[in-house]
């Protein structure tokens, strides 16, 4: 596959200086969009955003901000190699949940006599491996010392001592970032940082009944199958992922991070109550209770496993992960919203009503 001519992407016409090239996977999505926008704010970087559909409204919006938007498919390694060519920084992100919302993926899982949960693991693992293979083939020599920045999660099977053997959306990421990269591409691994992301503060949109169930007396109840007091990381994915990744790039390679503020679910509920003026209490429920109220059984099982894992050993798998305060201690600016500030930025009229 011939590589496209991206020779103008890294050139600052005003000064004649060459900009560093940042290539962002999933640039029209939540994490990738946040990363692309943060690097676009710094004139020393040129941003190349990858998307399956460069004609989409989100892609056009990114172009208007100054990004170069190119087509790339995570199932097409050649398209990734072309897009990664000459990159100084690559931000990698994969999406476990997409097959749940695609009828063709659901049908393919049925044809394979496989649950959608397991099928989604295979898709995410394959796409993560493709990203790593393409980066190793096309960009490992041009990358900065800490130039391969991978969004991932803890390995639930390993961190739980085998208790959680099928928390697929955790292990699909960790099986590639860092495991596959370390084993298959040591030169790339030497330039990699792993960035774990906390619960998104917008995740209630996927499971509103569990987050904010309105009771007959007008109060609310938050119900998950996990401890009310276990600290959990929470991240405003759109506002803060970019700031965090931008800060991590300034660190040496080979480290692992957690993006998000740690609050227990009881504390999260209290923050929401303070923002909205509503009354809410947290009630721990059973695994099966959460599965039963989910709109889809496979989705419910995967989410219920995640909450159970969050309780023991913990969402971060009790790994030693660097956080925003560690970046600040290293002298790196890393502005992050608190959970309360993030919740205050959202519209709650429909939930309250």
Secondary structure, DSSP 4 states (H G I P E B T S, - for coil): -PPP--TTTTB-TTT-PBPEEEEETTTTSHHHHHHHHHHHTSTTEEEEEEES-TTSHHHHHHHHTT-EEEE--TT-HHHHHHHHTT-SEEEE---GGGGGG-HHHHHHHHHTT--HHHHHHHHHHHHHHHHHHHHHHHTTTTS-TT-EEEEE---HHHHTTTS-S--HHHHHHHIIIIIIHHHH-HHHHTTEEEEEE-EETTGGGTSHHHH-EEPTTS-EEEEESS-SSS-EEEE-HHHHHHHHHHHHTTSPSS-EEEESEEE-HHHHHHHHHHHH---EEEEE--HHHHHHHSSSHHHHHHHHHHHHHIIIIITTTT---B-HHHHHHTT-------HHHHHHTS--HHHH-
